Amino acid sequence: MSLDFPIRKIIHVDMDAFYASVEQMDNPELIGKPLAVGGSETRGVVSAASYEARKFGVRSAMSGVMAKRNCPDLIFVRPRFDRYKEISKQIRAIFFEYTDLVEPLALDEAYLDVTENKKGNPSASLIAEEIRARILKDVGLTASAGISINKFIAKVASDYNKPNGQKTVNPEDVLDFLEALDIRKFYGIGKVTAEKMYQKGIFTGADLKTKSLAYLESNFGKSGRYYYDVVRGIHNSAVKPNRTRKSLAAERTFSTNLSSEVFMLEKLEHIAEEVSKRLKSNKIAGKTVTLKIKYSDFSLHTRSKTLPYFVSDKALLLETAKDLLYQEKLENSVRLLGISLSNLNTEKAIKKPESKTVSAQLKFGF
């Protein structure tokens, strides 16, 4: 079978319930119990949930109150990001034993291009198995993996046999795989877009494939071209080992709602200090300061200001955040504040690594 687009050997490795699994590994008493990292039964938002908690519908980004309502036996633990970063570094060290083309998406997932790899192994599937076994042996955690010809399909495939599994979509199976795929499983199609597609009779990849480019652009704007391409297996984005950071942020959820700007100034000072510390440790600066406000009714608002110069200093961040805070009158009491900096001085063109194209008619070794 011949495919009219570049073919690579891409692995997407995704750790299983990473934050929660680290907590269970470090505290064996939590193993087998429903666990939420972050939030509480009265405040905050869940950052991650164990598989035992997910059975009750507990998910990340869910309020702690709702999570506790869904799962009365839910155990909340405070996140330990330093520990998660430490484990993530161990996992990435394993990745680099196989290839230098590693693109981290977060602490718990990454793309690997193993078209040409350090082990000289022609089988991406066997490499994925080796990596998952190494992570389990050396770190003590399970990982899932997706293997295919590009990043999009590999990421979709990594979710297929979770937890502690993997799925390979061979070149000759790509189009059939995408046509049978539920539209909700397409990476980049969120809940709102999926509902809109359902209303238009688009339920599977096969349905999506019947729509013309003009139709998709008319109904879904700039994303229309992306949907048109990926359902045909076209996603030419290379694995970028020097992935550019787009923004840096810090935020705080408060135990008691704040009803006045006066009470928020001290909180903003601590947040600005944290952002500044992270900026300086990463030796970066930015021009666009964004203030994030989440009200007690969970509605989310942002206010931004772009400065004519790069900043990383706490005082300048705080001054700009204060201006944004007083820019408009508060609509309600506030449960969360955040400050982010974007338009960074790291956003420069980075030379993409060369990735060779291989014909699907050859023995590709998936």
N, C-alpha and C positions, 0 to 999 in steps of 0.2 A: 504494500500500500504506500503511495507517495503523498506526502503532505506538503502544501505550498507555504510553509513557514519554518523559521529556524527551530531546530530541535536540540535541546540540551538535556543533560541528566541533572535534574534538580531535586533536592530533598528538602522538605519542610519538616523540621523537628519541633514538636510542641510538647512541653512538659505537662504532665497530668496534674491538674489542680495544684499548681506549683506552690503558691504561698501556704495553702492549707497542708499540702504534703510535707513541706519542710517542718511545719509546726508539729505534725504527727510524728515525723522522724525524730525530732529533737525531744519530744515528750511522748513516749510510748503509751502513756495513759489515755491519750487522745485518739489512738488508733481504733478505727471502727466506729467512732462516734461522730454525730453531725457537728461540723465545725464551721464557724465563720471567722474570717480574718478581717478585722476592722468593724466599726459600728458597735452598737450595743442594743439591748432590748428597749432602750428609751431614746437613743440618739444615733446619729451618724449613718454611714452608708457601708454596706458590705463590700470589701475589696476582692474577696475570693471566698469560695465555699468548697468544702470537701464533697466527694461524691455521695457520701452518706447524707449530707444536707441537701444536695441537689435533688435527691429523690422526693423531697418535700417541696420542691419548687423554689428553693433558695438559690439566688443568682447574684453575681457581682452587680454592683450599682443599685441593688435593692436596698431600701431603707431598713435599718436594724429592727424597727418596730414591725414592719411587715414580715421580715424574715422570721422573727420570733413567733409571730402569729401563725405562720405556715408550719413552723417546727418548734413546738413548745420546749423540746429538750435541747435546743440549739445552744452550743457553747461558743461564746465570743472570746477571741484573743486579740491582743493588740498587735498590729503589724510590726515586724522587725526588718526594715528594709536593708540595713547593713548586712544582716545575715543572708537575706535573699541575694544580694549582690555578690557576697562571698561564694555562695553556691553556684551562682550564674557564671562566675569566672572559671570555676572548676569545669563546668560543662562546656564552656567555649574553648577551653584548652584542649578538650577531647576533639572538638570539631576541627581545630587547626592541625591536628595530627593527620587529618585526611585531605584537607584542602585549605588554601589561603583565601578562597572566594567564599567568605562567610558574611552574611548580612543579618545582623541581629535586628529583630523587630521590637523586642522587649526583653526583659530579664529571662523570660520563660520560653522564647521561641526564636527561631532563626532559619534563614534559607542557606543552603549549601549547594554550590555548583560543583559536582564531582565528575563532569564530563571528562576532564583529565584530573587525576587525583594522585596524591603522594604514595598511595598503596599500590598503584598500578592495577587496581581491581576494575574490570570492565562492567561489573554489575552494581548499579546504584542500589538495587534492593538489598543485596548482601551487605553493602556498606552501611545502609540504614540499620540493618539488623545488628551489625557489629557495634555501631555507635550506641544504640539503645542498650545493648548488653553491657558496654563499657560504663555507661551512665549508671546503670543499676549496680554494677559491681563496685565502681570507684566512689560513687556519690551516695548510692542507696535509694535513688528515686526512679520511678518509671517515666518513660517518655513514649509518645506516639509519633508516627512519621507518615508523610505522604510523599510518594515518588512519582515524578512524571516528566514531561518534556518542557514545562515552563513553571514559573512561580505560582501563577493562578491555580492551575490544576493540582499542583503539589499541595498547596494550602488547603484546598477543598478536600483532597484525599486524606489529609492528616486527621481530619475530624471523623472519618468513616468508622474506624475500629478502635475508638477511644473507650476506656483507657488501656494503655500498655499494648498497643497493636500498631499495625501499619498496613497501608494499601498502596499498591502500585497500579498506575494507569499506563499501560504500554502504549507506544505510538499508534499501533493499529486499532486500539480500543478507545482512543480519545474522543472521537466524534460521537460514538454510541453512548459513551459515558456521560457526555455533556447533554445530549438530547434527553436522556432518561432522568437527569438531575432535577429535583424539585427546585423551583426558582428561589426558594428561601435559602438553599444551600450555596447559592452563588456568592462568592466573596465580593463584597462591594454593593450588594443589594440588601438594604436594611429593611426593617419592619414596615416603615411607611411606604417605601418603594414597592415592596412585595405586595402590599394591599392594593396599591394602585394598579399593579400588573394583574392581580387577580380580577379586579373589576373590568379589565380589558381582555379577559380570557386567556391570560398568559400564566400557566401553572407550571410548566416544565421547560427545559431547554429546547425541546422540540417545538413548543408553542412560540418561544422567543425567536427561534430561528426562522419562523415564517414571516416575521415582521421585517420590512425594508429598513434600510438605514434612515431614509427620510422620515418614515413613521416614528422610529425610535427617537430621533433627534427632535422631532416635533413634539413628542409627548414627554420626553425625559431630558431635554436640553443637551448640554455638553456630554452627559453620561451616556447618551444614546450610542455614540461611536464605540465606547468601551463595551457596552452590552452586545452590540452587533459583532464585535471582534471576538470577545472571549467565548461566546457560544459556538464559535467556529474554531476554537482552539488557538486563536491568535492572541498572544500576549508576549511581546518581544522584550520586555524589561529584563535587563541583565541583573544578576546578583551583584550588589554594590557593596564591597567590603568597607568602603569609606563613606558609608551612608551619612549624609549631612543632617545634623540636628537642626530642626526648624524652629524650636522654641524651648524655653525652660520656664518652669512654673513651680509654685508652692501654694498650698491652700490649707485652711483649717476649718473644721466643723466644730461648732461651739456646743457645750453642754447645756447652755441656756441661750435662748434667742436674744439677740441684741436689738434694742428698739430705738437707739439713737446713734447718730454719727460719732458723738463724743465717746461712746463706749467702744467704738470700732477702731479708733486711732491707735491705741496701744496694740491691738491685735494686728493691725496693718504693719506696725513697726517690726514686730516679730517675724511676720511673713516676708517683708522686704529684706530683713536681715538674712533669712534663709535663702532667698533667691540670690542675693548678692554673694553669699558664701559659695553657692553652687556655681555661679557664673565665674567667680575668680578661680575656683578650683579647676574649672574646665578651660580657663583662659579665654573666655568669650565675652562679648558684649552685644547689645542690641539697641534698636531705635524705637520699637513699638511696644508700649506698656499697655497691658490690658488688665482691667479690674473685673474680677468675676464675683457676682453676688447671687447667692441662692437664698430665696426668701422662705419663710416658715411654711408657705403653701407648696414648696418645692419648685416654684417657677424660677427659671434661671435667666439672668440678665448679664450682659457684658458691656463694658465701656472701654474704648481704646483711644490712645493718643500717640501719634508718631512724632518723635523729636528730631531735630535737624542734626543730631550727633549721636554717636554710640555711647551707651551708659552701662555701667555695671555696679556703680556705687550705691550703697544702701540709701544715702540721703536723697539722691536724685530719684531713685525708684519710689521712695516713700512720698516725696513731694508731688510727684506725678500721680501716684495712686490717690493721694488726698484730693488733688484737683478733680480727679474723676469721680471720687466719692461724693463731692459736693456739687458735681455737675448737674445732677437731677435729684429731686426729692425722692426719698425712699418710699416704696409702695407698701411696705409691710415690715414686720420684724425680720431680722436676718439670722439664718442658721449657719451660713458658710461664707467665707471671704477667701479670695485667691488673687494672686498677682502673677502674671506671666509676662515674659519678654520675648518678642519675636523680631523678625527682620534682622537676624543676627549677622555678625561679621564672618560667620562660617559659611554663608550661602554663596559659595563661589563654584564655578564650574569645575567638576572633578572628572578627570579622564576615566572613562568607563573601561573596565577590564575587557580584553577581547574574549569573545566566546565563540568557539567554532561551531559551525552548522554541520549536522550529520544527516544524511538521507535516511529516511525511515525504511528504505528498501534494504539497507544494510543490517547486519546483525548488530543491534544496538546495545545488547547486554543489560537490559533492564532487570 
